[in-house]
Amino acid sequence: MRKNFYLIIVSLCLVSCYTYQVKKPADPTATDNKQDSKRSAELAKASQGEMDSEKAESQKSNSQVIPAPINVQEKLAPNKNFKIDVDGKSYKIIVDRWESDSLVAHSVRNPKVIFKFHKNQINSEKIAEKQFSKPIADIITIAAYAGIGVGIWSLLK
């Protein structure tokens, strides 16, 4: 019984509600699709000729939407935790500052280790910020309540 109790305590200490999540840029096509659905409802009343010309215009506007390039310097803000990919190797860092085109950061687990990366070395698609994860927190809370309930039930039995 005592071993199981210690195992549960250790496993709960190792669980964290914070995860590294890659922020996806805002999708301009999603807003265009909403506008297209509103337009189609209005155009259902219009004639077929007008409808074809409107569809052609909307397809032209969708094809012209080009995702904006991701600026690494804007994404990596000072005093925040990130998980970045540099030359195929991943690092968990806390950003200190930007010196011209170079990122100066230190390791999450060992603050004495200082990293310097050029902005061209960092893979901008794999920059993940450390954020609070509500679903994981909910799972941990439910597991804790269930454990308390089982403990009270075993004491009363």
C-alpha positions in Angstrom: 0.0 0.0 0.0 2.8 2.4 0.9 4.7 1.7 -2.4 1.5 2.5 -4.3 1.0 5.7 -2.4 4.6 6.9 -3.1 4.3 5.9 -6.8 1.1 8.0 -7.1 2.8 11.0 -5.4 5.8 10.9 -7.6 3.8 10.5 -10.8 1.6 13.5 -9.8 4.8 15.6 -9.2 6.1 14.8 -12.7 2.9 15.9 -14.5 2.8 19.5 -15.7 -0.1 21.6 -16.9 2.2 23.5 -19.2 3.0 22.3 -22.7 4.9 23.6 -25.6 2.5 24.6 -28.4 3.3 25.9 -31.9 1.2 29.0 -32.6 -0.3 28.8 -36.0 -0.6 32.1 -37.9 -4.1 33.4 -38.5 -5.7 31.7 -41.5 -7.0 34.4 -43.8 -8.8 31.8 -45.9 -11.0 30.9 -42.9 -12.4 34.4 -42.8 -12.8 34.4 -46.6 -14.8 31.2 -46.4 -17.2 32.8 -43.9 -17.6 35.8 -46.2 -18.2 33.5 -49.2 -21.0 31.7 -47.4 -22.7 35.0 -46.6 -22.2 36.1 -50.3 -23.7 32.8 -51.5 -26.9 33.3 -49.5 -27.3 36.8 -51.0 -26.4 35.6 -54.5 -29.0 32.8 -54.3 -31.5 35.5 -55.0 -29.5 37.0 -57.9 -29.3 35.8 -61.4 -27.1 33.0 -62.7 -24.8 35.3 -64.7 -24.1 37.5 -61.8 -23.4 34.5 -59.7 -20.7 33.2 -62.1 -18.9 36.5 -62.1 -18.9 36.7 -58.3 -17.5 33.2 -58.0 -14.7 34.1 -60.4 -13.8 37.2 -58.3 -13.8 35.3 -55.1 -11.5 32.6 -56.6 -9.1 35.3 -57.7 -9.0 36.9 -54.2 -8.4 33.5 -52.6 -5.6 32.7 -55.0 -3.9 36.0 -54.3 -3.8 35.4 -50.5 -0.2 34.7 -49.7 0.7 33.9 -46.1 2.9 36.5 -44.6 6.5 35.4 -43.8 7.0 34.6 -40.1 9.4 37.1 -38.4 11.4 35.1 -35.9 12.3 38.2 -33.9 8.7 39.1 -33.3 7.8 35.5 -32.4 10.6 35.1 -29.8 9.8 37.7 -27.2 12.1 38.3 -24.2 11.5 36.5 -20.8 9.3 33.8 -22.3 9.9 30.0 -22.6 10.2 28.5 -26.0 11.2 25.2 -27.6 13.0 26.0 -30.8 14.6 23.8 -33.5 18.1 24.9 -34.6 19.9 23.0 -37.3 17.9 19.8 -36.5 18.4 19.9 -32.7 15.7 21.1 -30.4 16.4 23.4 -27.4 14.2 24.5 -24.5 15.2 28.1 -23.8 14.2 31.3 -22.1 14.9 34.3 -24.4 17.1 37.0 -22.9 17.4 39.5 -25.7 18.1 40.1 -29.4 21.5 41.5 -30.4 21.1 42.6 -34.0 20.3 39.4 -35.8 21.4 37.0 -33.0 19.2 35.5 -30.3 20.8 35.4 -26.8 19.0 32.9 -24.6 19.7 30.6 -21.7 18.7 27.0 -21.1 15.5 26.3 -19.0 17.1 23.7 -16.8 20.6 25.3 -16.5 20.6 29.1 -16.5 24.4 29.2 -16.7 24.4 27.8 -20.2 24.0 30.7 -22.7 23.0 30.1 -26.3 23.6 32.5 -29.2 21.7 31.6 -32.5 21.5 33.6 -35.7 17.9 34.2 -36.8 18.6 32.2 -40.0 19.5 29.1 -38.0 16.2 28.9 -36.2 13.4 27.0 -37.9 10.5 29.4 -37.7 7.9 26.7 -38.3 8.9 24.8 -35.2 8.9 27.6 -32.6 6.7 26.4 -29.7 5.8 28.6 -26.8 5.2 27.2 -23.3 1.5 27.7 -22.5 -1.0 26.5 -19.9 -3.0 23.6 -21.2 -6.5 23.6 -19.8 -7.4 20.0 -20.9 -4.4 18.6 -19.1 -5.2 20.6 -16.0 -8.8 19.2 -16.1 -7.6 15.7 -16.4 -5.2 16.1 -13.4 -8.1 17.7 -11.4 -10.5 14.8 -12.2 -7.8 12.2 -11.3 -7.1 14.0 -8.0 -10.8 14.1 -7.1 -11.1 10.4 -8.0 -8.1 9.6 -5.9 -9.6 11.5 -2.9 -12.9 9.8 -3.4 -11.3 6.3 -3.5 -9.2 7.2 -0.4 -12.3 8.4 1.6 -14.3 5.3 0.4 -11.5 3.0 1.5 -11.3 4.7 4.9 -15.0 4.4 5.5 -15.2 0.7 4.3 
